[in-house]
């Protein structure tokens, strides 16, 4: 039932994007998110979309799979699109039918904001789909290292993140199992009034919380038993290496930013 | 309620890079009143198969016929709830499904979902607490305050409470101590006889399959590869071994004894008791022949 969700999933592979260093990927996505806001006309949005497609293509992840997994977000995008269409009242009227009036500026804004949304979500999905959770946290820890000076608990944050990411699939499986067990007892979360549906979630949430707490406790004990005592003096088995392709990726991003700055209206 | 499977196939995560075929071309019949064991190696598709027995999963291909209801890939969710009323599943580690404040309320959850009145549900809850050998004051306790074995019983009661006519058990004794295992298995065996249940047991234990079942389906790599009576299945040691499965301990011992006395015993000893009886008979025949 939940098997179509793609958040936090990682698809192993050997594409150009897969092989990038997590640090370069993280900074890439971070800078890209900022760069997206530079776009403000058809040409620059076109470039953004083209660039995103290029990244998807070089990650060798099937577009069909991406789109399928993004369905819940596509609903959100459609919602923003409609909001802009109906509530922006600038420019010439292009549709005037009974009480519905659509303005040129509204359509423009609607399309642009949805595109912005889509591009952001696609790019971040590509990051998590092509980078194992462990590498993401390793990269994150490394990038945040300078902030240690300001007493930021970098290692602890990274550990928390890797544990949460690690347990997403586990909890998903667990949810699926409990859901099936309750369905087998006649529980029904897909029909009935809103109130009934909300009530039907309780039999799902309580066991899930119970097992999550139990797991957390087991994990804490297992870590202590194996001598875990925080990040001080801890060495790494996986060393991060910066390759020429990481430089290339960031250079490409530089080209994108330059193009956006030059062509924006 | 007869259940029949016709060329049932199922894949997890269809159309994703994670697509995994779990079942292919599975055939099988589970007759009303039978006690069917489904055996097979880990990953052979047993658990996936059992979720087809009450419409938790719909077959990607083929037909699952449960009583008068036919379930195919296109069956609507509404029809499935009616099926679930008749087919109860006790999942592996069923205690993970407990959520209510009191044991009584948790047992009442199932029957009330299926439209049984509150009073009747409460009555059944108390009957089941007694039937499952739980202390009477358990009813008002929180299920999370019970021991593991007791939680298991409460969870089983939660399924029995809506009186399904088919009871599907997925390794109901996993993680219990030998005594707990025996008690639970004997309980299901008694229920099977007294309540005229149709029972389906998914198990790793050849001993349980041999002792309790009258019909066995063997799964291997998502295919149903053998079906028949325990006598037939466990008599064919070689074929079983090719699927990575063994025979019950009593049959193993019987083979050793047969080698020692130089002739086969007339029946296959599915349980230790059977073996003892067969040996005693053989010994007395021997005595008669010598006299």
Interface residues (C-beta under 8 A of the other chain):
Chain A: X3 X4 X11 X61 X62 X64 X65 X68 X69 X174 X177 X178 X180 X181 X182 X183 X184 X185 X186 X187 X188 X190 X191 X202 X203 X205 X206 X207 X210 X211
Chain B: X12 X13 X15 X16 X17 X18 X51 X54 X56 X77 X78 X81 X84 X85 X88 X89 X91 X94 X96 X97 X98 X99 X109 X110 X113 X114 X144 X158 X159 X162
